[in-house]
Amino acid sequence: MKGTDIPAGYIVTFILVFLRLGILMTFLPFFGSRSLPPQFRVGLILALSIVMTPAVHAVVQPPENSHAAAAEAAGSPLWAESDIPVMVIKETIFSFVLALTVRFIFYAVDTAGQMIATTMGLSMATVFNPEIGQSTEIARLYGILAFLLFLSIDAHHYFIYAFVKSFEHVAVGGADIKSMVSAGIALSGRVFILAVKLSAPVVTVVMIINIMLGLLSKLIPQFNIFFVGYPVYITMGYVVMLLGLPLMLYLLTGYFTDMKGDLTGLILSGGTR
């Protein structure tokens, strides 16, 4: 083999990595955002595919006596043309559920921010968030903090590791769709659990203030509740958010750390090898 020759196996592996990584990056937070230029996303996927191809090729290289090796040696395609649409559909579902393992945390953070803003009376001050759509400033602030925490604890390294190992257990186009759909539904349910945990301190304090102001309005009918209530909601809401910020970061750190185990379990449940 000449120094400039590229083995055919590397080309096939590169195409498989590019397919799975391209679908996966579309669903990831920030990297799949519409605010990023398409040229940047395509270039990033292409660069990561080139870097990951040698590692993936070492993992998925078929034995010499396997059917894939025999087909490659004979020059015949590994899949029939009729199997390609099914393979793409399975890859899309598998990549979506794999990305949802990360994205559900950010969905929960945004939902918690929306709940807090609604409780404090700030839900009318909405902005356009490229990740979610219409969102509040509090939800956007929480999302930025969560993403910075995600990068600071190197949680994206877990995802890169799981992506490479996924080729070892899940053949391209061979994921167990039933297991993937069940896992996706379970992850969707965890969004609301985490959102309630993150928003509970502010919601609880504002609810107590509502009860106290209601009692005060009964004791002093001349007391203007609407004039005094909203400044109190906003002030106490921000105070509780500031005091509860370390707890929020601690909770998110635990979820991001557990993400490695979640990704491993998801890959093993959807594996066919």
C-alpha angles and dihedrals in degrees: 000000000000122000092250096047118106116209115242090235091061091053092051091046091049091053091050092048091047091050096049095039093047092054092042096050090052091065099039120104116258094358091063093042119129089225090073115083113252090234090058093049094048091047092048093049091047093049094047091047091054091048095046098043096085092049093046092044090056089052100045100033104134122232117259093251096045125114092244092053092048091049091048092049091049091050094239122136118262092226133036117241090247090059095056098081091048090048092051092049092050091047091050093052093045093047092046093053091044091052091044088064086069100029097054089069091056091045088053092049091051092047090050090051091050091050092049093048091049091049092049093047095249098113092106091063096079130162134189111264113194090210099051109008120235108022141156127252092248092053090049091050091050090048093053091049091049093050093048089050090049091057097038094059091044092242089151087068088064089055094049090049092049091048093055093044091049090074089058095057105022117052116216107272091004104095119135101251095194092056092044094052091048091050091048092053091049091051091049090056091053090061092073094043092055092042091055091048092052096045098038098093095053095039091050095049093047090048091053090049089051091054092048093049090048091054090046091053090054092050094044110028091182090061111111103227097180092052094051101029103069097051089049092049092050096043096047091041093057092044092053091045091053094047092044096048095096090050091049092051091047091052093048091047089057092051092047091049092050089051091086091060091044092052092048092049091047093051093048092048092051096040122117099184 
